[in-house]
């Protein structure tokens, strides 16, 4: 029996890395407002916005009280300045996609960049349904999206330490990864098979399947060092970064959308326009051997899935459906996020998982009940 450790962004957050899309977008605005406050010019322009005024410097327009400024706060400062000054500030977006995700973040306090990109792609097929999504052309959308992709990669490079060793492992996460198999985590058939092998206490192989661009999984793959239990040394471990890694030319970042199961995806393919498929993940998977390595692991033996910090949303539905529906997949165990107010996202993740199953009976058999699951606890 094998185990797949399915790693999502919550895994990085549990190690106190600011890797969410919200963190990234806020960092973009922090950079913009910082440069505006220090600007000695009458004009400012970057890849996202353009501002100009006829007064001496743009720095006179913006308050220096707050270290971070969102889009709404920036516009309030401009509006306030224009109301009291005879000279107005002209402000416009150069990147419409950045404007869209910034507004969504302001309204909802979160945003899924990949999902929003896919909605724009679908708007070229069904403009009446996606009335809030419109672009002059697919090529312009992809151009703007590519700017954000490159800036996201640069942002992640800056917040990552020079050496992975600067992070301490999370003992709670190590305990999860190397825990014994539990009969209650399996269907009746799987439990019977487990019971027949009394000496089968640990997985024979563990695959770290990371959807992140960071490589914190490396903290949990080594057997050297102090306080390592001897039983871990008999386990064969491997790692696949299915969406690529920072600073790895042979495993470049994959950033886009991956839901071929979506009914509208077929309509996109029928358009016979390759630019509509430029950022579809399953096509990008063919540029490395990651996907085939994963399939080989799945076909080698039965496996249990531990979900650590992945929401299992639609942007990865094609791959997740392949993982969950394989006959060798015998259980799916969610380590959920517990919020400060005591609520958690277990049910949200389960609803996302259910979208990967046309037949809900196997889903109910494979998913481990909440009473046997635990929250993923990060560093404090």
C-alpha positions, 0 to 999 in steps of 0.5 A: 500500500502506498500514500500520496501526500497532496500538497496545496497552498495551505501547506506553505501557509502552515509554514508561515509563507505569504504565498496566497494570491491575496498576499501577492496582489497586496504586494503589487499594490504596496509596491505601487503606492510606495513608489508613488509616495517617493516619486519626484515625477509628474507621471508614474507608469508600470505594467499595471497602472498609469498616473499623471498630474500637472503639479510638481510631483505625484508624491504630494498627492498620496498620504504616507500614513499607511504602509500598504494601500489597496486599489480602493484606498488608492482611489479614495486618496485620489478622489479626496485630492481631486476634491480639494485641489484645482488640479486633478490626478489622471489614473488608469489601468494598463492591465485590465486583468490586474484591475479585475482581480484587484476589484474582486479581492477588494469585494470578497477579500479573496480571489482565485486568479486561475479561475478568473482567467478561465472565466475570461476565456469562456467569455469569448465563447459565451459573452452573454453568460459572462457579461462581466468578463470582456477583453478586446482579444485573447492575445491581449488577455494572454499578454496581461496574464503572462505579466502577472504570471512572471510577477508572481514568480518573482514575488515568490522568489523574493519571499523564499529563503536562500536555503530551505534549511532556514525553515524548521519542519512542522512536527505536526505535519511530519506526524501526519505524513508518517502516521500508521495506516488506520483501518477506519480510513478505508472502505470495508474491502480495503480494511479487510485487506489491511487486516490480513497483513498484520505487519503492514503498519506503514506505507511502502512508498510515499509520493509528495505530490505538490501543486505549489511552486515552492519546495517545502516538501523537502523538509519531510523527505530526508532521514538524516538529522535528529529525532527521526524514527527508524521506521521512516527509513524503510519507506521509499520517498519521491516528490513531484512538483506537478506545476513546476518549481521556482528557479528550475528551467527543466520544470518551469511554472505551470500557471493557468487552468485545468478543468477539461471536465467542464462542459464549456471546455469542449466548446473552447476546443471546437473554436480551433483557436490555439491561443484559447488553450495557451494556459491549459494545464493538461497541455502544459503537463506534456512538456515534462515527465511529471504527469507520466511519473504520477501515472506510473506511481498510481498504477503501481499499487493501491494508494491512500491520499492525504490532502494537506492544504489543497482546496481541491477547486476546479482549477485542478479538476482534471488532474484531481479527477484522475487521482480520485477516480483511479481504482487503486485509490482506496481512501481520501483523507482531508487535513482541513484548515481550522479558523481562529473563530473555531469554524473550518473548511472541511465541508468546503473541501469535500464539496469540491472533491465531490465535483470530481465524481460522476458516481457519488457512491465511490466518493462516499466510500473513499472520503474519510469521515470528519471525525477521523480527520484533523486540522492542519496546524501550522507554526505559531 
